[in-house]
């Protein structure tokens, strides 16, 4: 089955620790995105990547880092510099060709930092 | 800057009744608009999208939306809701050619028996 996988579904960390969230897609999509979701705030863009080895900051990149070494993978690291990391994190992808602009979402990872 | 407003944070509707969710956008050119649905603890699923052409767009699960340029709106409708329609619904607008989306804050829909 083609799709986007995010692992793990639930993640718990102590304050001060970095944590990496996994996002893998087998849709052969070029573009990938990371969003953060908090209650009542919709989705906010953290980072996005249009192509391998290239990525750009979104609206709330501070305290986060990403890499895009492979087309299929776009891991997100939540660093200790992120002041309020507890949230639901969603990864998405879309094909760069054509004008669909539809993004396909993974199931999300809920991160709790205490 | 482009923005999306969903005025209703929470809507309660009886099973079998009609549903309308409001979405207003702020965008200079012809917008590309989307409606997504999210079940609890899950990712988002696309219901429908509007790029151009017919202003009444049909989507999955029996949903439709109407684009009204004069009102800067893209409201989502369903004639008869089912208990499985209980979820959070997000309106989004495409903000650039990189495919970035601006999402509204979402509307939580509760369906009562």
Interface residues (C-beta under 8 A of the other chain):
Chain A: X4 X31 X33 X40 X41 X42 X43 X44 X45 X48 X50 X56 X58 X90 X92 X94 X96 X99 X101 X102 X103 X104 X105 X106 X107 X108 X110
Chain B: X9 X32 X34 X36 X41 X42 X43 X44 X45 X46 X49 X51 X90 X94 X98 X99 X100 X101 X103 X104 X105 X106
